[in-house]
Amino acid sequence: MDEHFIALWNVENLFDVATSPHRSEKLKKQLKGELKGWTAAVLDTKLGQLAKVVGQMNGGAGPDILGVCEVENRQVLDKLAARLSTGGRTYGVAHADAQDSRGIDVAFLYDSGRYQVAETFQHFVQKRTATRDIFQANVTMPSGRTLVLVGNHWPARRGSQYDGEPYRMYRWTLPLDRTR
């Protein structure tokens, strides 16, 4: 049986540089304070640190598939994938821009020599008020079978512990098919 090393990492506000041309005007206003001092050098340091730690996974071979959350856009994902693409691996990127107010996305990096992304979807979750989208990537494995990857980054707590708790708990009430 094939083995697959799959990991998930919250890359904690992996934003593009403050002067990025890939950021909407709305997002520039929303992130203004968070981007202060976020230069190419700072981004480069963060990418280097992430690549160093992630590259040590799987006995130093890096993960076959890496789910990431708290990324801003495809451009920073491409930079991270390039940093991880060493030692015979080349990582591809499965990503879609979410409608999050802070521009926070979920994505998957995958060994493109071993896997192919067949299709991607975004699922909108509504529970009184919207939460972040769920991102799905259907990946073709070397065996030809499909692996369905699903990722989300649930909202942080705002206000008291109990204000946002119903929305965070909602994830545990989704039905799961455990027969497969």
ROSE-4610 file (N, C-alpha, C; in Angstrom, 1 decimal, always signed):
// ROSE-4610
residu = [M/M/M/D/D/D/E/E/E/H/H/H/F/F/F/I/I/I/A/A/A/L/L/L/W/W/W/N/N/N/V/V/V/E/E/E/N/N/N/L/L/L/F/F/F/D/D/D/V/V/V/A/A/A/T/T/T/S/S/S/P/P/P/H/H/H/R/R/R/S/S/S/E/E/E/K/K/K/L/L/L/K/K/K/K/K/K/Q/Q/Q/L/L/L/K/K/K/G/G/G/E/E/E/L/L/L/K/K/K/G/G/G/W/W/W/T/T/T/A/A/A/A/A/A/V/V/V/L/L/L/D/D/D/T/T/T/K/K/K/L/L/L/G/G/G/Q/Q/Q/L/L/L/A/A/A/K/K/K/V/V/V/V/V/V/G/G/G/Q/Q/Q/M/M/M/N/N/N/G/G/G/G/G/G/A/A/A/G/G/G/P/P/P/D/D/D/I/I/I/L/L/L/G/G/G/V/V/V/C/C/C/E/E/E/V/V/V/E/E/E/N/N/N/R/R/R/Q/Q/Q/V/V/V/L/L/L/D/D/D/K/K/K/L/L/L/A/A/A/A/A/A/R/R/R/L/L/L/S/S/S/T/T/T/G/G/G/G/G/G/R/R/R/T/T/T/Y/Y/Y/G/G/G/V/V/V/A/A/A/H/H/H/A/A/A/D/D/D/A/A/A/Q/Q/Q/D/D/D/S/S/S/R/R/R/G/G/G/I/I/I/D/D/D/V/V/V/A/A/A/F/F/F/L/L/L/Y/Y/Y/D/D/D/S/S/S/G/G/G/R/R/R/Y/Y/Y/Q/Q/Q/V/V/V/A/A/A/E/E/E/T/T/T/F/F/F/Q/Q/Q/H/H/H/F/F/F/V/V/V/Q/Q/Q/K/K/K/R/R/R/T/T/T/A/A/A/T/T/T/R/R/R/D/D/D/I/I/I/F/F/F/Q/Q/Q/A/A/A/N/N/N/V/V/V/T/T/T/M/M/M/P/P/P/S/S/S/G/G/G/R/R/R/T/T/T/L/L/L/V/V/V/L/L/L/V/V/V/G/G/G/N/N/N/H/H/H/W/W/W/P/P/P/A/A/A/R/R/R/R/R/R/G/G/G/S/S/S/Q/Q/Q/Y/Y/Y/D/D/D/G/G/G/E/E/E/P/P/P/Y/Y/Y/R/R/R/M/M/M/Y/Y/Y/R/R/R/W/W/W/T/T/T/L/L/L/P/P/P/L/L/L/D/D/D/R/R/R/T/T/T/R/R/R]
num = [1/1/1/2/2/2/3/3/3/4/4/4/5/5/5/6/6/6/7/7/7/8/8/8/9/9/9/10/10/10/11/11/11/12/12/12/13/13/13/14/14/14/15/15/15/16/16/16/17/17/17/18/18/18/19/19/19/20/20/20/21/21/21/22/22/22/23/23/23/24/24/24/25/25/25/26/26/26/27/27/27/28/28/28/29/29/29/30/30/30/31/31/31/32/32/32/33/33/33/34/34/34/35/35/35/36/36/36/37/37/37/38/38/38/39/39/39/40/40/40/41/41/41/42/42/42/43/43/43/44/44/44/45/45/45/46/46/46/47/47/47/48/48/48/49/49/49/50/50/50/51/51/51/52/52/52/53/53/53/54/54/54/55/55/55/56/56/56/57/57/57/58/58/58/59/59/59/60/60/60/61/61/61/62/62/62/63/63/63/64/64/64/65/65/65/66/66/66/67/67/67/68/68/68/69/69/69/70/70/70/71/71/71/72/72/72/73/73/73/74/74/74/75/75/75/76/76/76/77/77/77/78/78/78/79/79/79/80/80/80/81/81/81/82/82/82/83/83/83/84/84/84/85/85/85/86/86/86/87/87/87/88/88/88/89/89/89/90/90/90/91/91/91/92/92/92/93/93/93/94/94/94/95/95/95/96/96/96/97/97/97/98/98/98/99/99/99/100/100/100/101/101/101/102/102/102/103/103/103/104/104/104/105/105/105/106/106/106/107/107/107/108/108/108/109/109/109/110/110/110/111/111/111/112/112/112/113/113/113/114/114/114/115/115/115/116/116/116/117/117/117/118/118/118/119/119/119/120/120/120/121/121/121/122/122/122/123/123/123/124/124/124/125/125/125/126/126/126/127/127/127/128/128/128/129/129/129/130/130/130/131/131/131/132/132/132/133/133/133/134/134/134/135/135/135/136/136/136/137/137/137/138/138/138/139/139/139/140/140/140/141/141/141/142/142/142/143/143/143/144/144/144/145/145/145/146/146/146/147/147/147/148/148/148/149/149/149/150/150/150/151/151/151/152/152/152/153/153/153/154/154/154/155/155/155/156/156/156/157/157/157/158/158/158/159/159/159/160/160/160/161/161/161/162/162/162/163/163/163/164/164/164/165/165/165/166/166/166/167/167/167/168/168/168/169/169/169/170/170/170/171/171/171/172/172/172/173/173/173/174/174/174/175/175/175/176/176/176/177/177/177/178/178/178/179/179/179/180/180/180]
x = [+0.8/+0.0/+0.9/+0.5/+1.3/+1.1/+2.2/+2.1/+2.2/+1.5/+1.4/+1.6/+2.6/+2.9/+2.1/+1.1/+0.2/+0.3/+0.5/+0.6/-0.2/-0.6/-1.3/-0.5/-0.4/+0.4/-0.4/-0.5/-1.0/+0.2/+0.3/+1.5/+1.4/+0.4/+0.2/+0.4/-0.6/-0.5/+0.6/+0.7/+1.7/+1.2/+1.4/+1.0/+2.0/+1.6/+2.5/+3.0/+4.0/+4.7/+3.6/+3.9/+2.9/+2.6/+3.5/+3.3/+2.8/+2.3/+1.9/+0.9/+1.1/+0.1/-1.0/-0.9/-2.0/-3.0/-3.0/-4.0/-5.0/-6.2/-7.3/-7.3/-7.9/-7.9/-8.6/-9.7/-10.4/-9.6/-8.8/-7.9/-6.7/-6.3/-5.2/-5.7/-6.9/-7.4/-7.6/-8.1/-8.4/-7.1/-6.0/-4.8/-3.7/-4.1/-3.1/-2.2/-2.7/-1.9/-1.1/-1.7/-1.0/+0.2/+0.2/+1.2/+2.4/+2.2/+3.3/+4.6/+5.6/+6.9/+7.1/+6.0/+6.1/+6.8/+8.1/+8.9/+9.2/+9.9/+10.4/+11.3/+12.2/+13.2/+12.5/+11.4/+10.7/+10.0/+9.3/+8.7/+9.7/+10.9/+11.9/+12.4/+12.5/+12.9/+11.9/+10.6/+9.5/+9.4/+9.5/+9.5/+10.7/+11.8/+13.0/+12.8/+12.2/+12.0/+10.9/+9.9/+8.8/+9.4/+10.2/+10.7/+11.7/+12.4/+13.4/+12.7/+11.6/+10.9/+10.1/+9.3/+8.5/+9.4/+10.5/+11.4/+12.0/+12.0/+12.4/+11.4/+10.2/+9.1/+9.4/+8.8/+8.9/+10.4/+11.1/+12.5/+13.4/+13.1/+13.9/+13.5/+12.5/+12.0/+10.9/+10.4/+9.2/+8.0/+6.8/+5.5/+5.2/+4.4/+3.9/+2.9/+2.0/+1.0/+1.0/+1.0/+1.0/-0.3/-1.2/-2.3/-1.8/-2.1/-1.7/-2.9/-2.9/-4.0/-3.3/-4.1/-3.6/-2.6/-2.9/-2.1/-2.9/-2.2/-3.0/-3.3/-2.4/-2.7/-1.8/-2.0/-1.3/+0.2/+0.5/+1.9/+2.8/+2.3/+3.1/+3.1/+2.1/+2.1/+3.1/+3.2/+4.2/+5.6/+5.8/+7.1/+7.5/+6.5/+6.7/+6.9/+6.2/+6.4/+7.8/+8.2/+9.6/+10.6/+10.4/+11.4/+11.4/+10.2/+10.1/+10.6/+10.6/+10.9/+12.4/+12.9/+14.3/+14.4/+15.6/+15.8/+14.9/+14.7/+14.0/+12.5/+12.0/+10.5/+10.2/+9.1/+8.6/+7.2/+6.9/+5.5/+4.7/+3.4/+2.4/+1.5/+0.6/-0.2/-1.7/-2.5/-4.0/-4.5/-5.2/-5.6/-6.7/-7.6/-8.6/-8.8/-9.0/-9.2/-10.5/-10.5/-11.7/-12.2/-13.4/-14.0/-13.8/-12.8/-12.6/-12.2/-12.7/-12.5/-11.0/-10.2/-8.8/-7.9/-8.6/-7.8/-7.1/-7.6/-7.0/-7.6/-6.6/-7.0/-6.4/-7.0/-6.5/-6.0/-5.0/-4.5/-3.7/-3.4/-2.6/-1.4/-0.3/+0.9/+1.1/+1.5/+1.6/+2.8/+3.3/+4.4/+3.9/+4.1/+3.5/+4.1/+5.1/+5.6/+4.9/+4.1/+3.4/+1.9/+1.4/+0.0/-0.4/-1.7/-2.3/-3.6/-3.8/-5.1/-6.1/-7.2/-8.2/-9.2/-9.6/-10.5/-10.5/-10.9/-11.0/-12.4/-12.8/-14.1/-14.0/-14.9/-15.0/-16.4/-16.6/-17.9/-18.2/-19.3/-19.7/-20.5/-20.1/-20.7/-21.6/-22.8/-23.7/-24.3/-24.1/-24.7/-25.0/-26.1/-26.5/-25.7/-24.4/-23.6/-22.5/-22.0/-21.1/-19.8/-19.2/-17.8/-16.9/-15.7/-14.8/-15.2/-14.8/-15.1/-14.3/-14.8/-14.1/-13.6/-12.3/-11.6/-11.4/-11.8/-11.6/-10.8/-9.9/-9.1/-9.1/-9.6/-9.6/-8.3/-7.5/-6.2/-6.1/-5.5/-5.3/-4.0/-4.1/-2.9/-2.2/-1.0/-0.2/-1.0/-1.8/-2.6/-3.8/-4.1/-5.2/-6.5/-6.4/-7.6/-7.6/-8.7/-8.9/-8.8/-8.0/-7.9/-8.6/-9.6/-10.3/-9.7/-9.1/-8.5/-9.5/-9.8/-10.7/-10.0/-10.0/-9.3/-10.1/-10.0/-10.7/-9.9/-10.1/-9.5/-10.6/-11.1/-12.3/-11.9/-12.9/-12.6/-12.1/-11.3/-10.7/-11.8/-11.6/-12.6/-12.5/-13.7/-13.8/-14.7/-14.3/-15.1/-14.8/-15.9/-15.8/-15.6/-15.3/-15.1/-16.4/-17.6/-18.8/-19.5/-19.0/-19.6/-19.4/-18.2/-18.0/-18.0/-18.2/-18.2/-19.2/-20.4/-21.4/-20.9/-20.2/-19.7/-18.5/-17.6/-16.5/-16.9/-18.0/-18.5/-19.2/-19.7/-20.4/-19.7/-18.4/-17.5/-17.7/-18.0/-18.0/-19.4/-20.4/-21.7/-21.9/-21.0/-21.1/-21.1/-22.0/-22.0/-20.8/-20.2/-19.0/-19.4/-19.0/-19.2/-18.0/-18.1/-17.0/-16.9/-17.8/-17.8/-16.8/-16.1/-15.2/-13.8]
y = [-1.2/+0.0/+1.2/+2.2/+3.5/+4.2/+4.9/+5.7/+7.2/+8.0/+9.4/+10.2/+11.1/+12.0/+13.3/+13.5/+14.7/+15.5/+16.8/+17.7/+18.9/+19.6/+20.8/+21.8/+23.1/+24.1/+25.4/+26.0/+27.4/+28.3/+29.0/+29.8/+31.2/+31.4/+32.7/+34.0/+34.4/+35.7/+35.8/+34.8/+34.8/+35.8/+37.1/+38.1/+38.4/+38.9/+39.4/+40.7/+41.3/+42.5/+43.7/+44.6/+45.7/+46.5/+46.5/+47.3/+46.4/+45.2/+44.2/+44.8/+44.6/+45.0/+44.0/+42.9/+41.9/+42.0/+43.1/+43.3/+44.3/+44.0/+45.0/+46.2/+47.3/+48.5/+48.2/+47.5/+47.1/+46.4/+45.5/+44.7/+45.6/+46.5/+47.4/+48.2/+48.7/+49.4/+48.5/+47.3/+46.4/+46.0/+45.8/+45.2/+46.3/+47.5/+48.6/+48.5/+48.3/+48.2/+46.9/+45.8/+44.5/+44.5/+45.3/+45.2/+46.2/+47.0/+48.0/+47.3/+47.6/+47.0/+45.7/+45.2/+43.9/+44.1/+44.0/+44.2/+42.9/+43.0/+41.8/+41.0/+41.7/+41.1/+40.3/+40.9/+40.2/+38.9/+39.1/+38.0/+36.9/+37.3/+36.3/+35.5/+36.2/+35.5/+34.5/+35.0/+34.1/+32.8/+33.1/+31.9/+31.0/+31.5/+30.7/+29.8/+30.5/+29.7/+28.6/+29.0/+28.0/+26.8/+27.1/+26.1/+25.2/+25.8/+25.0/+24.0/+24.4/+23.5/+22.5/+22.9/+22.0/+21.0/+21.4/+20.6/+19.4/+19.6/+18.6/+17.5/+17.7/+16.7/+15.5/+14.4/+13.2/+12.7/+12.8/+12.4/+13.2/+14.5/+15.4/+15.5/+14.7/+14.7/+15.7/+16.3/+17.2/+16.4/+17.1/+16.4/+16.1/+15.1/+14.8/+15.9/+16.2/+17.2/+18.0/+19.3/+20.2/+21.2/+21.1/+22.0/+23.2/+24.4/+25.6/+26.5/+27.2/+28.3/+29.5/+30.6/+32.0/+32.5/+32.2/+32.8/+33.8/+34.8/+35.9/+35.6/+35.1/+35.0/+34.0/+33.8/+32.8/+33.1/+34.4/+34.8/+34.4/+34.5/+34.1/+32.5/+31.9/+30.4/+29.9/+30.6/+30.2/+30.4/+31.4/+31.7/+30.6/+30.2/+29.1/+27.8/+27.5/+26.3/+26.2/+27.3/+27.4/+27.1/+27.6/+27.4/+25.9/+25.3/+23.9/+22.9/+23.4/+22.5/+22.3/+21.4/+21.1/+19.6/+19.0/+17.6/+16.7/+17.1/+16.3/+16.5/+17.3/+17.6/+18.9/+18.9/+20.2/+20.3/+21.3/+21.5/+22.3/+21.8/+22.6/+23.2/+24.1/+24.8/+24.7/+24.3/+24.3/+25.4/+26.4/+27.6/+28.2/+28.9/+29.8/+30.9/+32.1/+33.3/+33.2/+33.2/+33.2/+34.6/+34.7/+36.0/+36.5/+36.0/+36.4/+37.9/+38.6/+40.1/+40.4/+39.5/+39.8/+39.2/+38.6/+37.9/+36.7/+36.0/+34.8/+33.6/+32.8/+31.7/+30.4/+29.3/+28.0/+27.4/+26.6/+26.1/+24.7/+24.0/+22.8/+22.9/+22.5/+22.4/+20.9/+20.4/+19.0/+18.7/+17.5/+17.1/+16.8/+17.7/+17.6/+16.5/+15.9/+14.7/+13.4/+13.5/+12.4/+12.5/+13.7/+14.0/+15.0/+15.0/+15.9/+16.4/+17.7/+18.3/+18.2/+17.4/+17.2/+18.4/+18.9/+20.0/+20.5/+21.8/+22.4/+23.1/+23.2/+23.8/+24.7/+25.7/+26.4/+26.2/+25.9/+25.6/+26.8/+27.4/+28.6/+28.0/+28.4/+27.9/+29.1/+28.8/+29.9/+29.3/+30.0/+29.7/+31.0/+31.6/+32.9/+34.0/+33.9/+34.8/+33.9/+34.4/+33.6/+33.4/+32.3/+32.0/+31.9/+31.5/+31.4/+30.2/+30.3/+29.2/+27.9/+26.8/+25.5/+25.3/+25.0/+24.7/+23.2/+22.8/+21.3/+21.2/+20.2/+19.9/+18.4/+18.0/+16.5/+16.2/+15.3/+15.1/+13.6/+13.4/+12.1/+11.6/+10.4/+9.8/+8.9/+8.5/+7.6/+6.4/+5.9/+4.7/+4.9/+6.2/+6.6/+6.9/+6.6/+6.9/+8.4/+8.8/+10.2/+10.4/+11.4/+11.8/+13.1/+13.2/+14.5/+15.2/+16.4/+17.2/+18.3/+18.5/+19.6/+20.4/+21.7/+22.5/+23.8/+24.2/+25.4/+26.1/+27.4/+28.1/+28.8/+28.2/+28.8/+30.1/+31.0/+32.3/+32.2/+33.2/+33.3/+33.8/+33.6/+34.1/+35.6/+36.2/+37.6/+37.9/+38.9/+39.2/+38.1/+37.7/+36.7/+35.3/+34.3/+33.0/+32.5/+32.9/+32.3/+33.0/+34.2/+35.0/+34.2/+33.6/+32.9/+31.4/+30.9/+29.5/+28.7/+29.1/+28.4/+28.2/+29.2/+29.1/+28.1/+28.1/+27.2/+25.8/+25.6/+24.3/+23.7/+24.5/+24.0/+23.0/+23.2/+22.3/+20.8/+20.6/+19.3/+18.7/+19.4/+18.9/+18.5/+18.7/+18.3/+16.7/+16.1/+14.6/+14.1/+13.1/+12.5/+11.0/+10.6/+9.3/+8.5/+7.7/+6.9/+5.5/+5.2/+3.9/+3.7/+4.7/+4.6/+4.5]
z = [+0.0/+0.0/+0.0/-0.8/-0.8/+0.5/+0.9/+2.1/+1.6/+2.3/+2.0/+3.2/+3.2/+4.4/+4.1/+4.9/+4.8/+6.1/+6.0/+7.1/+7.0/+8.1/+8.0/+8.9/+8.4/+9.1/+9.0/+10.2/+10.2/+10.1/+9.0/+8.7/+9.3/+10.0/+10.8/+10.0/+9.3/+8.6/+7.6/+6.7/+5.7/+4.6/+4.8/+3.9/+2.8/+1.7/+0.7/+1.3/+0.6/+1.1/+1.1/+2.0/+2.2/+0.9/+0.0/-1.3/-2.4/-2.1/-3.1/-4.1/-5.4/-6.4/-6.5/-5.8/-5.9/-4.8/-4.1/-3.0/-3.4/-3.1/-3.5/-2.6/-3.0/-2.2/-0.9/-0.9/+0.3/+1.3/+0.8/+1.7/+2.2/+1.3/+1.8/+3.0/+3.0/+4.1/+5.3/+5.1/+6.2/+6.9/+6.2/+6.7/+7.0/+6.8/+6.9/+8.2/+9.3/+10.5/+10.6/+10.1/+10.2/+9.2/+8.2/+7.2/+7.4/+8.5/+8.8/+9.0/+8.3/+8.4/+7.7/+7.0/+6.3/+5.0/+5.0/+3.8/+3.1/+2.0/+1.3/+2.1/+2.9/+3.7/+4.9/+5.4/+6.5/+5.9/+4.8/+4.1/+3.8/+3.3/+2.9/+4.1/+5.3/+6.5/+6.9/+6.9/+7.3/+6.4/+5.1/+4.1/+4.4/+4.7/+5.0/+6.2/+7.3/+8.5/+8.3/+7.6/+7.3/+6.5/+5.5/+4.6/+5.4/+6.3/+7.1/+8.0/+8.7/+9.6/+8.8/+7.8/+7.0/+6.2/+5.7/+5.0/+5.9/+7.2/+8.1/+8.4/+8.0/+8.2/+7.3/+7.6/+6.8/+6.7/+7.8/+7.7/+6.9/+6.7/+5.9/+4.5/+4.1/+2.7/+2.5/+3.5/+3.4/+3.2/+3.4/+3.3/+1.8/+1.6/+0.2/-0.1/+0.9/+0.8/+2.0/+1.9/+3.0/+2.9/+3.8/+3.9/+4.7/+4.2/+4.9/+5.1/+6.2/+6.4/+6.9/+6.7/+7.0/+6.0/+4.7/+3.6/+2.9/+2.4/+1.7/+0.3/-0.5/-1.9/-2.6/-3.8/-4.6/-4.7/-4.8/-5.0/-3.8/-2.6/-1.4/-1.4/-1.8/-1.9/-2.9/-4.0/-5.0/-4.5/-3.7/-3.1/-2.1/-1.3/-0.3/-1.0/-2.1/-2.8/-3.4/-3.9/-4.5/-3.5/-2.3/-1.2/-0.7/-0.8/-0.4/-1.5/-2.7/-3.9/-4.0/-3.1/-3.1/-2.9/-3.1/-2.9/-3.7/-5.0/-5.9/-5.9/-5.0/-5.0/-5.7/-6.4/-6.9/-6.5/-5.7/-5.2/-6.1/-6.3/-6.9/-5.9/-6.3/-5.4/-5.8/-4.9/-5.1/-4.2/-4.8/-4.0/-4.7/-3.9/-4.4/-3.5/-4.0/-3.2/-2.4/-1.1/-0.3/-0.1/+0.4/+0.6/+2.0/+2.7/+4.1/+4.1/+5.1/+5.2/+5.4/+5.9/+6.1/+5.0/+4.0/+2.9/+3.3/+4.3/+4.8/+4.0/+3.4/+2.6/+3.1/+2.6/+2.9/+1.6/+1.6/+0.3/+0.6/-0.5/-0.4/-1.3/-0.8/-1.6/-1.7/-2.9/-3.1/-4.0/-3.9/-4.7/-6.1/-7.0/-8.4/-9.2/-8.8/-9.4/-9.0/-8.0/-7.5/-7.5/-7.5/-7.4/-8.5/-8.8/-9.7/-9.1/-9.2/-8.7/-9.8/-9.6/-10.7/-10.7/-9.5/-9.4/-8.0/-7.9/-6.6/-6.4/-5.2/-4.9/-3.6/-3.5/-2.3/-1.8/-0.5/+0.1/+1.0/+0.8/+1.7/+2.9/+4.1/+5.3/+5.9/+6.1/+6.7/+8.0/+9.0/+10.3/+11.0/+10.8/+11.3/+10.5/+10.7/+9.9/+9.2/+8.1/+7.4/+8.1/+7.9/+8.4/+7.2/+7.4/+6.3/+5.4/+4.1/+3.2/+3.5/+3.1/+3.2/+1.8/+1.7/+0.5/+0.3/-0.9/-1.2/-2.5/-2.4/-3.6/-3.8/-5.0/-5.3/-6.0/-5.4/-5.9/-6.4/-7.6/-8.1/-7.6/-6.9/-6.3/-7.4/-7.1/-8.1/-8.4/-7.6/-7.8/-8.8/-9.0/-9.9/-9.1/-7.8/-6.9/-6.6/-6.2/-5.8/-4.3/-3.9/-2.5/-2.4/-1.5/-1.3/-0.1/-0.3/+0.7/+1.0/+2.3/+2.7/+3.8/+3.7/+4.6/+5.0/+6.2/+6.6/+7.7/+7.9/+9.0/+9.7/+10.8/+11.5/+12.2/+12.3/+12.8/+14.3/+14.6/+15.9/+16.9/+18.1/+19.1/+19.1/+19.2/+19.3/+20.6/+21.3/+22.5/+23.6/+24.2/+25.3/+24.7/+25.5/+25.0/+24.4/+25.0/+24.6/+23.4/+23.0/+21.9/+20.6/+20.3/+19.0/+19.2/+20.4/+20.6/+19.7/+19.6/+18.7/+17.3/+16.8/+15.4/+15.3/+16.3/+16.4/+16.6/+17.4/+17.7/+16.5/+15.6/+14.4/+13.6/+13.6/+12.8/+13.2/+14.5/+15.1/+14.9/+14.3/+14.2/+12.7/+11.8/+10.5/+10.4/+9.6/+9.6/+8.8/+9.4/+8.7/+8.3/+7.2/+6.7/+7.1/+8.1/+8.7/+8.1/+7.1/+6.5/+5.4/+5.0/+3.9/+4.4]
